[in-house]
Amino acid sequence: MSCRDFFESLPTGDAVNLRAGLIDQSHPRACCEVESVSKYSPGLVREDEYIVRLILTPHHFQEGKVVPAAFSDVDDKGLSCQRQADLVVTADTHAFGPLLADAQNESRPDGARAESRKYVGALSAKVADIRSLIYENRSRVFGIYDTALPDNTAHIDVFQCGSGPAEKKRLRKKMRDIFFLGGLHQVK
Amino acid sequence: MLLEQCAPSATDIYCANAISNAVVNISRGDDKPPPSYGFYYSKETLIPSTWEFAPRAELIRLNRKLDDLSKLPLNWDGYGGRPATVQSLNDARAFIKRLPTHSRVPNVMLSGNGEISLFWEENDIYIEAAFPGGGAYHYFVDGPTGGPSDDDVQANADKLPLPIILALEAHFV
């Protein structure tokens, strides 16, 4: 099965949390990065591109800093991000923020107690910097795939490769640090 | 703010000050100096006096936040997010009870899968303990040259792992 067929077969809905494990099991060490996994993609995610992660309040943004839990999706459903040619977050990418917040607020159950989510800005990191992270055994930590969507061709996903839980968390924190180097990009 | 305006378990800074002042007044009497340490009842809450109150208030705030995270609705993040699981909360609370009394109170964060993590972060020192549930937790200490970690610590162990204690003593007191 090709990587594209495999990614198209990944579960959605309630089983979406199984994605990272299935990828690591069938295509370990981010080996599908060399193949385009979406028919909507403009091309493979290159080393010189930038990943942008949109940040929403309240739980992922504390005291002016993004917490590593904001990246916890890498270990199950996949960390949804946008791709860009440059470090500076573009107006087009920012435009996804409020839309994402609205969609998430609307999709929650009626009468939900949780505080509404709001878009606070975006973090960006160079693809090569994230891909260069490695575990102690020298194996790859994160795979970055061109999971473009019909209405969002710049969409990409980051998945974490397998290791012990503490080591995974340590590398996730390192990824947060890389993202945070450029600061939080806010709408001007 | 008057003490009477504060809820019994109020922890905002104005109530904390009001309660703290009341405690000092109770302890002082007319002309006696305050004791170095003591417990006094204030309304329904047993609170420690003077300088002990600030970390105590932080602890109350942390426990309240843990409660809030457990009451989040399913799909709280619009992407299938789960509230903090009961087992994760229990293990995190067992960990908190074993913290050195003079160490700083940790921050808390919630993963989309309902896992609670406690963490301390300042400058380039970071400690995180994560509680997936099931009576065990994992942790790591991170600094400029890395740091120790453990994938499987029993939540009901008598003491916290020594590397956590040492890192807290060195950086978060």
HADDOCK unambig.tbl for C-alpha pairs under 7 A between the chains (distance, minus, plus):
assign (segid A and resid 69 and name CA) (segid B and resid 109 and name CA) 6.25 0.50 0.50
assign (segid A and resid 69 and name CA) (segid B and resid 110 and name CA) 6.22 0.50 0.50
assign (segid A and resid 69 and name CA) (segid B and resid 111 and name CA) 5.18 0.50 0.50
assign (segid A and resid 72 and name CA) (segid B and resid 111 and name CA) 5.66 0.50 0.50
assign (segid A and resid 72 and name CA) (segid B and resid 112 and name CA) 6.61 0.50 0.50
assign (segid A and resid 73 and name CA) (segid B and resid 112 and name CA) 6.72 0.50 0.50
assign (segid A and resid 104 and name CA) (segid B and resid 77 and name CA) 6.21 0.50 0.50
assign (segid A and resid 104 and name CA) (segid B and resid 78 and name CA) 3.91 0.50 0.50
assign (segid A and resid 104 and name CA) (segid B and resid 79 and name CA) 7.00 0.50 0.50
assign (segid A and resid 105 and name CA) (segid B and resid 78 and name CA) 6.32 0.50 0.50
assign (segid A and resid 107 and name CA) (segid B and resid 78 and name CA) 5.51 0.50 0.50
assign (segid A and resid 108 and name CA) (segid B and resid 75 and name CA) 5.70 0.50 0.50
assign (segid A and resid 108 and name CA) (segid B and resid 76 and name CA) 6.22 0.50 0.50
assign (segid A and resid 108 and name CA) (segid B and resid 78 and name CA) 5.64 0.50 0.50
assign (segid A and resid 112 and name CA) (segid B and resid 73 and name CA) 5.75 0.50 0.50
assign (segid A and resid 113 and name CA) (segid B and resid 72 and name CA) 6.34 0.50 0.50
assign (segid A and resid 113 and name CA) (segid B and resid 73 and name CA) 6.62 0.50 0.50
assign (segid A and resid 114 and name CA) (segid B and resid 72 and name CA) 5.59 0.50 0.50
assign (segid A and resid 114 and name CA) (segid B and resid 73 and name CA) 6.70 0.50 0.50
assign (segid A and resid 114 and name CA) (segid B and resid 76 and name CA) 6.46 0.50 0.50
assign (segid A and resid 164 and name CA) (segid B and resid 151 and name CA) 6.48 0.50 0.50
assign (segid A and resid 165 and name CA) (segid B and resid 138 and name CA) 6.92 0.50 0.50
assign (segid A and resid 165 and name CA) (segid B and resid 151 and name CA) 5.95 0.50 0.50
assign (segid A and resid 166 and name CA) (segid B and resid 138 and name CA) 5.68 0.50 0.50
assign (segid A and resid 166 and name CA) (segid B and resid 139 and name CA) 5.61 0.50 0.50
assign (segid A and resid 166 and name CA) (segid B and resid 140 and name CA) 5.92 0.50 0.50
assign (segid A and resid 166 and name CA) (segid B and resid 149 and name CA) 6.27 0.50 0.50
assign (segid A and resid 166 and name CA) (segid B and resid 150 and name CA) 6.32 0.50 0.50
assign (segid A and resid 166 and name CA) (segid B and resid 151 and name CA) 5.37 0.50 0.50
assign (segid A and resid 170 and name CA) (segid B and resid 140 and name CA) 6.69 0.50 0.50
